[in-house]
Amino acid sequence: MNRFGLICAAGLLAGGVLLSAQSTALPAPRRGAGDSITGAYEGWYYNQDGSRTFLVGYYNRNSAQELDIPIGPNNRIEPGGPDMGQPTHFLPGRQWGMFTVNAPKDFKPADSYVWTIVANGQSTSIPLRLNGDYVMSPFSEIAVGNTPPVLKFDAAGKGVQGPLANLATAVSLTASASAPLPLSVVVTDDMKFTSGTNAPPSGTRSPVTVRWSKYRGPGTVTFDKARPDVQKQLGGTAPFTGKADTTAKFAEPGDYVLHVTGNDYSGDGGGGFGCCWTTSLIKVAVKP
């Protein structure tokens, strides 16, 4: 059985856990700019070694404003931080399960990490706690056995599966500010899906969609296609195998982190359930 099949199932709810554990009120109407950003605590899950992992996203209430908020007083997770791998670049709208924070074995239900974000002069904070109601099954939606897509940055290399975005395990690349960086990902998927109605996907869209975004870095990152087409590939043992290609152009030299998400038929945030998507981070050292 693979790593994901061995994830402890204690406390999981049949059919998955609806997101999110930490509800984020949506103001109406949304503003184009000038509003706050709130962290979104999706829930937590067990690891094989007995530790636990928090899955965290955010809600940028600005519909047209992307913000860069450096690690520090305005973007901190405490205790243990301020840097615990959270993003410093925030996309507009609701972003599901963007990164993980590991809780050690001795982390108690009464303990908590707190993520504070100050954006446009407005401060918000959310706690991350091991509340029993927030246990998730991010590696398999129980009712139909839907598992996350597998992403590979090298067709012959090891794949990434599940919402595991963490700086400690990020792939490292080098690039030049004078030339676009080619980015290629091979994706495989079981072609299963999860939805509130159990209705099959409509249309002819790909079983997997891929999205690239800036996660950290000193300058603007421009993608040829932030959501590149996933071209079906022949061969392979998975029900679906595809490949997505794009490029990234960096406005200035420095150390960057890129974020990639692979969503299956269920859509963003697993269609509202605690699965089935995959995330990964790529560190890029950009030279002049």
KAFEN-V378880 format. One record per residue. N is the residue number from 1. RES is the residue in one small letter. PSI is psi as a letter, one per 40 degrees, with the letter a starting at -180 (NA if undefined). D_CENTER is the distance of its C-alpha to the mean C-alpha in whole Angstrom. Layout:
BEGIN
N;RES;PSI;D_CENTER
N;RES;PSI;D_CENTER
END
This chain:
BEGIN
1;m;h;25
2;n;i;21
3;r;d;19
4;f;d;17
5;g;e;20
6;l;e;21
7;i;h;19
8;c;h;21
9;a;e;22
10;a;h;24
11;g;e;23
12;l;i;21
13;l;h;22
14;a;h;23
15;g;e;21
16;g;i;18
17;v;h;17
18;l;h;16
19;l;i;14
20;s;i;14
21;a;d;16
22;q;g;16
23;s;i;17
24;t;h;17
25;a;h;20
26;l;h;20
27;p;i;23
28;a;h;26
29;p;i;26
30;r;i;23
31;r;i;24
32;g;d;24
33;a;i;23
34;g;e;25
35;d;a;23
36;s;i;20
37;i;h;17
38;t;h;16
39;g;i;13
40;a;h;12
41;y;h;12
42;e;d;11
43;g;a;13
44;w;i;14
45;y;i;15
46;y;i;18
47;n;i;18
48;q;d;21
49;d;e;22
50;g;e;22
51;s;i;20
52;r;i;17
53;t;h;13
54;f;h;12
55;l;h;8
56;v;h;8
57;g;a;7
58;y;i;10
59;y;h;13
60;n;h;15
61;r;e;18
62;n;h;19
63;s;e;19
64;a;e;20
65;q;h;20
66;e;h;17
67;l;i;18
68;d;h;18
69;i;h;18
70;p;i;19
71;i;h;19
72;g;a;22
73;p;d;23
74;n;e;21
75;n;g;18
76;r;i;18
77;i;h;17
78;e;i;21
79;p;i;22
80;g;e;21
81;g;a;20
82;p;e;20
83;d;h;17
84;m;f;15
85;g;e;12
86;q;i;11
87;p;i;10
88;t;e;14
89;h;h;13
90;f;h;12
91;l;i;12
92;p;i;15
93;g;a;14
94;r;h;11
95;q;h;8
96;w;h;6
97;g;f;4
98;m;d;3
99;f;i;5
100;t;i;8
101;v;h;12
102;n;h;15
103;a;h;18
104;p;i;21
105;k;d;23
106;d;e;26
107;f;h;23
108;k;i;25
109;p;d;24
110;a;e;26
111;d;i;24
112;s;i;21
113;y;i;19
114;v;h;19
115;w;h;16
116;t;h;19
117;i;h;18
118;v;h;21
119;a;h;21
120;n;f;24
121;g;e;26
122;q;h;24
123;s;h;23
124;t;i;21
125;s;i;20
126;i;i;18
127;p;i;19
128;l;h;17
129;r;i;19
130;l;f;20
131;n;h;21
132;g;d;22
133;d;e;21
134;y;e;18
135;v;h;17
136;m;i;15
137;s;g;15
138;p;e;11
139;f;e;13
140;s;h;16
141;e;h;17
142;i;d;20
143;a;d;23
144;v;e;22
145;g;f;21
146;n;h;18
147;t;i;15
148;p;i;12
149;p;i;13
150;v;h;14
151;l;h;13
152;k;h;16
153;f;e;16
154;d;h;20
155;a;d;22
156;a;e;24
157;g;a;21
158;k;h;19
159;g;i;16
160;v;h;12
161;q;h;11
162;g;i;9
163;p;g;6
164;l;e;7
165;a;h;6
166;n;h;9
167;l;d;12
168;a;d;15
169;t;e;14
170;a;i;13
171;v;i;15
172;s;h;18
173;l;i;20
174;t;i;22
175;a;i;23
176;s;i;26
177;a;e;26
178;s;e;29
179;a;i;27
180;p;i;24
181;l;h;22
182;p;h;21
183;l;h;18
184;s;h;18
185;v;h;16
186;v;h;17
187;v;i;16
188;t;i;17
189;d;i;17
190;d;e;19
191;m;e;20
192;k;i;20
193;f;i;18
194;t;h;18
195;s;i;19
196;g;d;21
197;t;e;24
198;n;e;24
199;a;i;25
200;p;i;24
201;p;i;22
202;s;i;24
203;g;a;25
204;t;f;25
205;r;i;21
206;s;i;19
207;p;d;18
208;v;h;15
209;t;i;13
210;v;h;11
211;r;h;10
212;w;i;11
213;s;i;10
214;k;h;12
215;y;d;10
216;r;i;14
217;g;i;17
218;p;d;21
219;g;a;21
220;t;i;20
221;v;h;18
222;t;h;19
223;f;h;18
224;d;d;21
225;k;h;18
226;a;d;15
227;r;g;15
228;p;i;17
229;d;i;19
230;v;h;18
231;q;h;22
232;k;h;23
233;q;i;25
234;l;i;28
235;g;i;28
236;g;i;26
237;t;e;26
238;a;i;23
239;p;d;24
240;f;h;21
241;t;h;21
242;g;i;20
243;k;h;19
244;a;h;18
245;d;i;19
246;t;a;19
247;t;i;20
248;a;h;19
249;k;h;22
250;f;h;22
251;a;d;24
252;e;i;25
253;p;i;25
254;g;a;23
255;d;h;20
256;y;i;17
257;v;h;13
258;l;i;11
259;h;h;7
260;v;h;7
261;t;h;6
262;g;h;9
263;n;h;10
264;d;a;13
265;y;d;16
266;s;d;15
267;g;a;13
268;d;h;10
269;g;f;9
270;g;f;11
271;g;f;14
272;g;e;14
273;f;i;14
274;g;f;12
275;c;i;11
276;c;g;11
277;w;i;8
278;t;h;7
279;t;i;5
280;s;i;7
281;l;i;9
282;i;h;12
283;k;h;15
284;v;h;18
285;a;h;21
286;v;h;23
287;k;i;27
288;p;NA;29
END
